[in-house]
Amino acid sequence: IGKNHPHAILFSLYVAARSDHTERSQAAKDVLAKLHDVYPELVEETEVVSRELIRITFLFPELWINAIIYVNGVYESKDGYNDIIRTITPIYKLLFKPETLREYHFVQKFGKALTKAYDMLTQYFTSKNDQKLKLAIDQYRYIYHCIREQYPRLSELNLMDTSPILAAYSDMALVVPGTYNPDRELGQDDLRQDERAMQLFGLINSLLMKDDETAKRFLAIEQFPVVPLSSNSGLIGFYPDCESFHSHVNNIRKVSNQPINLEQRLACQFSPNWDTLTVMQKVESFEYALSNTPGNDLQRAMWYTAPNAEVWLERRTNYTRSLAVMSIAGYILGLGDRHPSNILIHEHTGKVVHIDLGDCFEVAAYRDKFPEKVPFRLTRMLIMPMEVGSIDGIFKHSANHTMRVLRANRDSLMAVLEAFVFDPLVSWSYLRDSEMGIKTTPKPQKSKHPKQKAQQEHASRWNTSNGEDFASVSGSKPDGEWSSKVGDTYHDLVDGKDWQTGNPKARAIIKRIYGKLIGTDFNPNEQLAVSEQIEKLIQQATSSENLAGLYSGWVPFW
């Protein structure tokens, strides 16, 4: 493959070459060395471009903001202090090796203050004097606020300032990452999980195209390119002409002069002690807020933006079908974190586009705080644009056909998902830590397109507490055991295969996914028909009890 289609694998090889896994890294370097003998210019250009793109992805201000958030998270958890030094020492090494004009400016402004904080931190580990640790944390917090103040969020970058090496390049042999197609002539977070999810969605689309019923309805998942550059950075293709669900609602409420968190305010007025209520107590407040608000903001937005009724009808149909397909595909994958900024709607077609695919395999359902108990997002604002047919019309029909096709082709899907789950490139640390009872600490998040960052801006508006959280929650994330029994079938063979770790959590996930694809996901001893399975999923997704217990940043009121 590398000899005939080097563009298809070069970036993936460089991701593996930068891996912490010694054997994997060396294997990738060996392949790159052989490719260099055949395509020296192409390999060298790939190394330079991937390295410089990583530099641009993690500019010094962003790198230190994430690092300080991590340090503060460890300090607040009062556990794992030794991890602080191990995590930030490599960043300090970068700090004193600036290579671009922006990096030199950053070091001039903050180099002394960061060095002072590091010295106090090392003094704590030498003396175990808690006062030294507190002084170090205070210094880091001060630096954090100074960086925030002096480096506002950027909408564009000057390439000469951020990567003069890339700015000087021209007429490359390397194609733009994510654009290579072996069937045409050549042209000139960690996203690895997103990339694998896109590969799965590509398979699902091919299966839907081969089925007569789904093909004639044009049922498909909207995709966009994802190119990992390293374990914690990469490129996400921009999906044009889209607005997030959150943006649509925000625009309508600005025009109507209504607060963005109207429903949350009503619920808190009904129950001022919302944060301390049990789930059943929250249900009453939740339903009170819904009954006193129309919840038709998205419906109005789609109607107002359509030039005529014919276009509106076409967009409504596309919207409903794409929402149904992605709901079922997301359920099979165990996709969580579907808050309003992670769901985009195409302005011209009405199709739904899902972004930020990092929470897979139902990890969100097994959080200690605010677990997500819904299989997919199907809240009232998403239902209202379906108009007269509502859930029982096009949505349920499309969902039934999608599930039917996926269940009929479960062997193909399991082959891809099996590689996905047991892929050593996919991080299992959060699953292993949870299983072993190890406390985890906040990790720096991957950088995204500004539209995909919008979740960070609106999350605080949904915080019902009065205090200000230094490392505030982004989107719907507030900070598990699995079971499946289907007899002597496919998943029993999984346990016997000699895969790299024999991770019991990974094997359980495979069993869980297989249960979904044969209809035993609700009762391991009872196989449901497709229509029965879809009906139960819709009941779970629309249950007030399930929705009321969700984290406020997920915005269940919408």
N, C-alpha and C positions, 0 to 999 in steps of 0.2 A: 504494500500500500504506500509506504513512504517513498519508494523509488518512482512509482507512477503518479502518485498524488501527494507530493510533500506538503502542499498547502493545507491539506485536510487534517494533518496530524501534528504539525510543528508546534502550534501553541499548546496543545495538550501535552506534548512531550516536555515543553519547558515548565509547565505546571508540575508535572511529575518530577522533573529534575530538581525543582526547588523544594521537594517534599522533605519532611523531617525523617521519613522512613529511609534508612540508609540503603537497603537493597533496591527499593523502588527507584530511588534517586539515581543510583549507579546504573541500573538497567536503562533508564531513560537517557542518561549521559552517553552510554555505549551506543545506543541507536542514533543519537544526535551526531556522534563522532563519525559514524558510518555515512550518515546523510551528508555530513560536511564534505566528505570525499567526493560526493556526486554533485551536490549543490552548495558549494562553499559560500557564495554570495547570499543565497536565500537563507541559509542557516544563520549567518552572521547578522543579517538584517532582522531576522525574527528575534534574536537575542537582544539586540539593541532596542527594538520597538517594544517588546514585552517589558524590558527593564524600565524604560522611560515612561511607559504607560502606567506602570505600578507607581513610579515616582509621582506622576500627576494625580493618580488616584488618592495617594496618601501624602498630601502636602503637609508641611510641618505643623501648621495650626490645627488641622483636622487630626493629625496623628497624636498631638499632645492633648487635645480636648478629649479624645477617646481614651487615652492612657490615664489621664487624671480622673475621668469618670470611673474607670476600672479601679484605680487606687482607692478612691473614695468609697466605692462599693465594698471592697475588701475590708476597709477600715470600719464601715458601718456594720458589717456582718460580724465583726470581732473574731474572725477566724481566717486562717490562711495567710497570715502576714508574710510568711516566708516567700509566698508566691509573688509579692510585690516587686522585690529586688530582681527576681528571675525574669519577670515580665518587662520591666522598664529599662533594665540595663542595656539591651540591644538598641533601644530607642535613643538612649544617651550616646551610644557610639555613633549613631547617625547624626546626632545633633552637632557634634564637633568635627563632622566631615562634610560641610556644606559644599554643594557643587553648582548651585544656580543662584541667580541674583536674589530671588525671593527667599531662599534658604539663608543666605548671608544676612539679609535684613532681619529675619526672624531670630537668628543667633545673636545679633547685636542688641535686639530688644529684650530678649528673654533668657539668653544664655546664662547670665550671672544669677538670676533669680532661680532658675531650674537647678543650677549647680548647688546653690545654697540649700535648696530643698533636699537634694540628693545627699548632701553632706549630713544634714540633720537625720535623714533616714538611716544612713549607715551608722551614725552615732547611736541610734536607738538599738540597732542589732548588736552593737558592741557592748553597750551598757545596760540594755533592757530597761531603760528609763522611759516610762510611758509619756512623760512630759515632752521628750524629744520627738516621739512619734506624733503627738498632738501638734507640736510646732511645725513639723514637716507637712502634715495634712493641711493645716491652716495656710501654709505657704503655697501648697499646690492649689488650694481653693482660690486663693487670691490671684494666682497666675491664670487659672481657668477663666475667671471673670474678666481679667485684663485681655486675654486672647479673644474672648467673645466680643468684647467692646471694640478692639482694634482691628479685628478681622471679621467683618460681617459676612453673611453668606454670599458667595460669589455666583453670578449668573454666567460669567464668561472668564476665560483665562488668557493671558498673553503667553503664547507658546515660547517666545524668546526668553521670557523671564522664568518660566517653569521648566522648560526642557529645550535649551538651545541646541542640543544634539539633534532632536527631532526636527526643529525648525530649519536646520541646515540641510536635511535630507531632501532629495528630489529624485524622481524617476526610479522608484524602487521596483525590484522584481517581485516583492511580497505583495499579496493582495490584501485588501482591507479585511481585518478579522471579521469572520461571520458571513462573508459574502462569497466564499469559494463554492463553486458548483462544478462537480466533475463532469457534468454533461454539457458544459458550455466552455468556450474558449476563455483563457485566463485574462483577467483584468489586472490592472495594477493592484451579616450576613453575614464570604465564601460563596462563589456562583456555581460550584460544581454540582450541587444538588439541584439548582435551578436548571442547569444544562441537562441533567438526567431527566428531570420532569418534562422538559420540552421534547426530549427524545421519546418519552412515553406518549406524550400528546400527539406526536407525529405518527406513531403506530396506531393510536386510536383513530386518528383522522383517516388513515389508509383503510382501516377496517370499516369505518362508516361509509366511505366512498364505494366500497365493494358490495354493500348491502343495498338492495333496490329501494326499500322503504326509507332508509336514512339518506340515501344519495339523492332521491328526488325531492327531499325536503332540505337539502344542502346543510345537513347537520354536521358541524365541525367545530373544533376548538381554535380560537384565534391564537396564533403563535408569533414570537419575536425572537431574534437571535440572541443567544447568551454565549459569551466567550470567556471562560476563566483564564486569568493570567497567572494567578498563584492561588494559594489556599485561602487567601482572604481579600482578593481583589479580582477585578475583571471588567468586561465591557457588557453592557446591556443595550440591545438595539432599541432605539426610540420608536415607539409605535405612534405614528402621526395622527393628528386630528382626533384626539381623545380627551375627554374630561372625566375626572374621577366622580364617582357617586357623591362623595363629600362635596366637591366643587359645585355640582349641580344644585344640591340642597342649599349650600351656602349662598349661592347667587339668588335663588328664589327668596330666601329669607331676608337677604339684604334689601331686595326690592319691596318686600312686604313689611319691612321694619320689624322683624321678629328675631329674637335671640337664637343663635345656632343651637343652643342646648335647651330649647323650650320644654321638651318633654321631661328632661332631667330635673329642671326647676320645679315643674308641677309635682313630680314624684317626691322630691325633697320637701315641698310644702305639705304634701299629704302625710309624709313620714319624715320629719326632720332628722331622725336618727337613722337614716338609710344605711349607713355603713355598718351598723351593728345589728341590723335585722337578719332574721333567718330567711332562707330562700322562700318559704311559704308566705312569710310576712311581706316579702318584697313583691310577691305576685299581685297582691291587692293594690299596692301603690303603682306597680307597673301597668296594670290594666286600667287604673284610674287615669294615668297620664295618657294612655292611648285613646281612651274614650273621650277625652277632652281636647284632643288635637286631631286635625284631619289626616295628617300623614300622607298627603298627596303631592308633596314637593317634587319628587322625581317625575311623577305623572305629568304635572304641570310643565316642568322643564322640557320634557320630550314633546309635549304638545306645542308649546310656544316656539320651539326652535324648528319645527317642521314647516316648510313653505306652503304646503297644502295638505289636504286630508289623505290623498293617495300616498304621498311620501310618508306621512305619519303612520299609516296602516302598514306599509312595508317595513318601516323601522320597528314598529311594535312587534311584528311577527319575527323579525330577525332577533330582536332583543329577547323575546320569550324563548325561542328555540336555542339560542346560544347560551342563555342562562341555564336552561335545562341540561344541555350537554355537559357544560362545565361543572354543574352541581354533581352530576353522577360521576364524572371523571375525577373530580376532587374528592368525592366520598371514597372511591376505590383507593386512591392514593393516600387518603387520610390527611388531606390538606386543611390546615387551620389558619388562624389569623386573618380571617376575611372581613376586616373592618372596612369602612367606606372609602378609605384612600387606597386600598388594594384592589378595588374593582373599578375599572375604567369602562366608559361607554363611548363607542365611536360616534362622532358627531354626524356623519353622513349615512352610515348603515344602521346604526342602533345596536350593533353587536357588542356583546360584553367581552372585555379583555381582563384577565386576571394577572396580576403582577405579584412579585415577592413570594416565591414559592418555597421558602426555606423551612416552613413548619409542616413537614410531611409525616406520614405514618402515625397520625393521631397523637403526636407528642403534646399538642395543645390540650387534648382531652385529659391528660394525666398530670397537669400542673398541680402543685400543692395549693396554689391560690387561684381562684376563679377558673376552674377547668371549663373548657368548651364542650358542652354536652350536645351540641347540635351537629348533625352530619354535614351540613352546608348552610350557607346563609340564604334564608328565604323569609326575610322579615316583611312587614306590611308595606313598606315603601317600595320594595322590589316586586311585590305582588300587584300593587295598584296599577302600574303601567300595562299589565296584561289585559286590563279592561274587563269586558263582560265575561270572557271565558275564564278569567282568574286562574287558579291553580288547576282546576279540572278540565281546562281546555287544551290549548296547544302545549302548555308546559308539561302536563302529566303525560300527554301523548308522546311528546318528544323524549321525555325521561324514560318512558317504558321502552321505546324503540332503542334508545342508547344502551340501556341496561341489558336488553335482549341480545344486542350485538356483542357487547363485552362478555356476557356470560357464555355465549356460543363460541367465542374465540379466547376462552380463558387460558388455554395452553400457551398461546402466543404472548398474551399479556404477562403470564407468570414467568415466562422465560426472560422477558425484559425486566420485570420487577425483581425477579430473583437476583439478577446481576446488579440491579440498583441497590437492593438491601444489603447484599454481601460485598459490595464494592469497598475495598479498603480505603478508597479516596473519600468516601462519605464519612463524615465525622459521627462517631457513636459515643463520644465522650459524655454528652448530656444524658444519654440513656444509661450508660454504665454508671455514671455518678449517682443517678437517681436510684438505680437498682442496688448499689452498694451502700447507700445511705450517706454519701459524701455530699457536703454542702457545696453548691456552685456559686460563683460570683459573676457579676455582669461582665460581658465581653464586648469589646469594641464592635460596632455594627458595620456592615459593609456599606460603602458609599453607593448612592443611587441617583438616578435622574431627579432633578428638582421636583417633578410632579410626583415621583414615588416617595420623596421626602416629606410630602405634605402631611403625612400622618403624624410626624413629629410636631408640626405646628399646632394641629387641632387637638392632640391628645389631652393637653393640659386643661382645655376648656371643659373636658368631661370629668375632671377630677373633683370628686365631691368633698374631699378633705380640705381643711382650711390651711394646712401647712404647705410650704413649698418644698418639693422633693428635689434635692440637688441633682441626682441622676434620674430625672423624671422619666416615666415610662413612655415608650414610643408605641403608638398604635394600640393594639389590643392586648399586648403582652404585659401582664402584671409583674413580673419580676424581672406506680403503674403496672400495674400488672395486666397481662393479656391472657385471654383464654379462647380456645377454639377446639372443637372436637367434631370431626366429620368422618370418623371411622378410618378404614384402611384405604386411604386415597392419596392423592398427590402429595399433600404436605407431610405424610408419614415418610416419604422418600427423602425429603429435604434433610431430616435429622441425620441420615446416614451418609450424606455427602461430605467429603473431606475438604471443606472450605476453610478459609484462612484462620478464623478464630473460633468457630463453633459458638459464636455469641448467642446465648439463649434468648436474649431479647430480640435479636434479628430473626431467629427461627420462629419465635412467637408472632412476629409481625407478618412473616410469610404465611403462617397458618391463618391469621386474621384476615389477610387480603384474600386468600383462597376461599375462606368462608363467605366473604362478600360476593365472590364470583360464582358461587353455587347456591346462594340463597339461604345459608345457615348462619348468617351473621347475627340474627336475633335469638335463635335457639339452636344450639349445635345438634339437637336431636330432631329438628323439624326443618325440612327444605321448603322454603316459600316459593310460590310462583312469582314471576317478575312483577306482575301487577300488585300482588300482596306486599312484596318487598318495597316497591316504590311508595305505596300507601303508608307503610310504617315509617319510612324515612321522612316523608312530608309531615307526618304527625309529630315526629321528633323535632324537625326543623322549625315548626310553627308553635310548639308548645310554650305557653307563657311561663311555665315553671322552669323550663330549660333556659329561656331567654332572660328571665328576670335575674338569674344567678350569674350572668356573664359580667365580665369586667366592663366598667363604664366606657373605656376607650374603644371597645368593640361596637359601641353605640347600638345596643339591642332595640332601643325605642324606634329606630328608623326602619 
